[in-house]
Amino acid sequence: MTLPPRSAADIAAREAWAASSLRFLYVDLNSFFASVEQQDNPALRGKPVIVVPVMSDTTSAIAASIEAKKYGIKTGTPVWEAKEKYPGIAIVNARHDRYVEIHELVEEEIDRHIPIFHTWSIDEASCELIGPQRLKDNAIALAHSIRAGLRDNPKLGACIRCSIGIAPNQFLAKLASDMQKPDGLTIIEKHELPARLLPLKLRDLPGVGPNMERRLLEAGIGSIADLWEVSPETARRIWGSKEGPAFIQRIRGIGDYEQSNATRSLSHEHVLPPQNRDAESAYLILRRLGVKGGARLRRLGFVAGTIGIKVRFDDETRWASDFRLTQTQDNFVILDAIGRLWEQMLRETKKPRGRYWKVGMWLGGLVPQEEVTLDLFGGASGLEGDNAEAAARRAKLWTAMDKLNQKYDKKDTVRIGPLPKHKSDFMGAKIAFNRIPKKEEFNE
């Protein structure tokens, strides 16, 4: 079959697409958690709002509304300080399951306009521009279409706002989305570099935190202009890895983030509400986080080779330790390990120097379950009198418990052991910086 010859106009259009340096569109939702609360509760709209993990003056905001930020209140601001900056500020307890639900609706809406290339967090996603979308005017029209779609979607609404960046790679597109908030639309083309970046500070660059900034300053790099001139060799020395040269390439619009979907560990932690900051409640909550970790291992199809716990007290002292496991996804093995680590913590801290403020646990050395032989998977676990037959029986038990809890949409339909005297919603899944819980996690 012979294809018809392309017209001069078609050839010119394709050449224009190829010549454009615009490759990615980056969507960053503005004050996402607080905006969801304002959308769901009209009484909060237009008012300073903070979202908190627990209702306590000693905790900090995990999100602040656009209105709250005008008073210097932001993520990480202690509640007592937020009250001083704006007496009467609305304080809302976090609803992570609702944020995940809205996140999924937002992604569905974006997908109506352009496929999502990568989800970076609960409130950030990038989209690859293809063909005519790469022309500047078309990319701008696409950005406006996405924003209008979020506003007009009956399941979302006008409070769900976003800033959008368009640039040669995801790094610069993310940077552009941060340059004008809220409701910003910023475009960076390759021929504008480095001029568009020079007014920025080093800390404005994605991936440059306090420690990286200190290392750059120690190397005599105090501005974007200085960083632009850094050679790959110098960058490797400063970063101590290949990430240095890759970072320099990214700010120049060359190359991009390396994608990796490998799961190496999983963790859960919880800031304790005031009524659960005694030793008994803290330990019971830590055990419940361990059960949740075991359920996630089974759902994801992994076994863990290490376990650790961490404890933070309200006098800012901390303790953490871990040890190796026989590769497992068995809740009894996980709970036995947590008990041993807790006893170690009590011995080494010689009675806590303050009340318990936060507890957490992690499971590492994850290996796909199918890669573990039956003998290894069912072998010695550290439990007294354990054997492969007992481990197999427990595996059936956990499978049945997981199914019941998911079936009845309630995380503790069947549970192991007691809950704290003052029960709170500590078992619910939490949204981490770059990990969005699945719906199933809210029932684990």
Summary of the structure (lengths in Angstrom):
residues: 444
radius of gyration: 25.1
end to end distance: 57.0
largest distance: 83.2
contacts: 1382
relative contact order: 0.10
helix: 44%
strand: 18%
